[in-house]
Amino acid sequence: MGPFREILCDARGVGILARVTALKAVAVHLPPVAEPIETVGDRLGLTARQQTLLRRFHGLDQVLLAPDGDLTDLLAAAAAALPELRGREHLVRYVLHARGMPVGAPYPVNPVHELLGRLGLEHARAFTVTHHACATSLLAVDVAGRLLAADPDPQALALVLAGEKTFTRDAQLVPETAVFAEAAAACLVGAHGERDRVLSYVADLRGEFDGRLAEDRDLLDRYQRAYPQALIAVMEAALERAGESWQSLALLLPHNVNQISWRRVCKAVGYPLDKVVLENVPTVGHSFAADFFVNHHTAITRGLLNPRDRYLVAAAGLGATFAAMVLQH
Amino acid sequence: MRTVTAAAGPATAPAGPPPGAPRLTGAVSLSFAAGSVTARDPDLRVYARDLALPYGLPLAEDRLAAGTGQSYAEMGEAVIDALLPAGQPADLLVEVFASPDVQPGRAASVHLSSYCPGRPFAFALAEQGTAGAFSALALTASYLHGDGFERALVLVLEQAALPWQPPDGTPVPDRHTAVGLLWERSGGPALTLLGGGPRLSPDRARARVTAALAAETQGGSPLPLLLLGPGLADWEPPPGTEALRARAGSPYTGLWTLLAEHRHRIGGEGRPALLAEYDPLLGHLDLARLAPDRSSRT
């Protein structure tokens, strides 16, 4: 295991290293087509046993897909679902695409820059952050906070977008684990504000799991064995850095890879499963780095968070990255 | 960072570097004549086909068959070997690319984290053209300002074998190049990002570089050494300016290769260097100053 890299944010916004990173608004775009796991499995050539495993063991039912439109369209739909962006375009300094697939458009096609014109954000600096796979949205929020901290305008904002197309087999399936979906999300990040402040962010990069799980049985086995403890370790480190514990934690927002892995993790740490937002796993599907925001949106709309509640976001990405972030609502 | 996003032009008076400005303590540029064995992975063709065809871009069958592309992970390893030979630990590694890796699905920076002394926190920044490296430098300044981050490696990478045919006029590298820039809290020229502007015409970009040069000499300061990226290769700076020009065939690493090759002049001549880069696709201008560290020249 490598050393943790932790990025602390002082929630009080004081001190020489103080930096507030706050989620100002989160919106989600759920694509219109719900495809049963068996249909996806047939398309990918999975055996009946493999499909049964995904449904009964992993708790998957369907994935939401957007067969019409490209990546730019998908991200634009997410931004369009964010009414808090309207009228505040001039405050947006940065637009970041938190992307799991390192190359998601054929150069020089550049979706995040194509978006700027559609959204009235031509003045913003736009780029993609990647390589943390499905944990990249946590990275993007932290990166956005860093950039905003250096901006003299306290009202400055960053728009973080997440969501991807399932354009190739590697973007459709994690062997024996998950099937990808195409939900997308948009999140406005600010360097001030009381709601949804980041308290800690911890990431553990495990390059020993670099490789293609679909082709390397040994790598897949090693990754699956290491996964629970590695994820628990970063979650507990993030909790500790935020002064929290499993007992005081109000809610856990997981990545939507499957249900069984979270049942095992929760059992191992003694955290109640009913405090984990798992309802999007069977109904939406694992939408790359967008899961963070998809589940955050569910938590807010269902009233699962009270003011000052502290909650944990956790994700793992192939390659591999394990990451966790504690926020205060 | 605030001047990076300024739309009002870069005509700021010269000033000392901001507190905690990153210091350039090492730089190397490596070119790679041969391709990587990974360029012959048959799955590259599948990935490229699935990615490019929906956008109407045909595959570059000749390049795919030749297998001459390069791997950013392997290029990054070579830079780490060259730049951190004594096993100096790094705390941060930021990989920057605009044109794609020959292993497009690989999280190369995470692999490089495990290869690099210190197992640095690592990620990649992409799809910002020539501006990507400047954004990486802005983030580097943020990390070096915080606890636990004392040495940062910024990798700027480009490889020449694009597996699809891009539209005419697309900047495509003509060779594989990897540049490593090592930044610390002390010990070398100090970086100040001066901004530039988005979506500028070439003429407006050149006017802003001229204004930045004029601002640098306010108060009798010496003319800086001017380093021009490939996007400004055909621009003639004002008379009396010593300008170094990046090679045109390295659209995303050219400026940084120039910096690596002339780094010791910046530390030794007692005058700053002004770096200017313009992206012809995105219209982005970026400017930066590297000022010699008078307390500890390298």
Interface residues (C-beta under 8 A of the other chain):
Chain A: G2 P3 R5 E6 I7 L8 L17 D70 R93 H97 M101 P102 V103 G104 A105 P106 Y107 P108 V109 N110 P111 V112 H113 E122 H123 A124 R125 A126 F127 T128 V129 T130 H131 H132 A133 T136 L139 V143 R146 L147 A149 A150 D151 P152 D153 F167 T168 R169 D170 A203 L205 R206 G207 E208 D210 R212 G317 L318 G319 A320 T321
Chain B: M1 R2 V4 T5 A7 D43 V46 Y47 A48 D50 L51 A52 P54 Y55 L57 A73 D91 E95 A98 S99 P100 D101 P104 G105 R106 A107 A108 S109 V110 H111 L112 S113 S114 Y115 R119 P120 F121 A122 F123 A124 L125 A126 E127 Q128 G129 A131 G132 S135 A138 L139 A141 S142 Y143 H145 G146 D147 G148 L162 W164 P166 P167 T170 P171 P198 R199 L281 L282
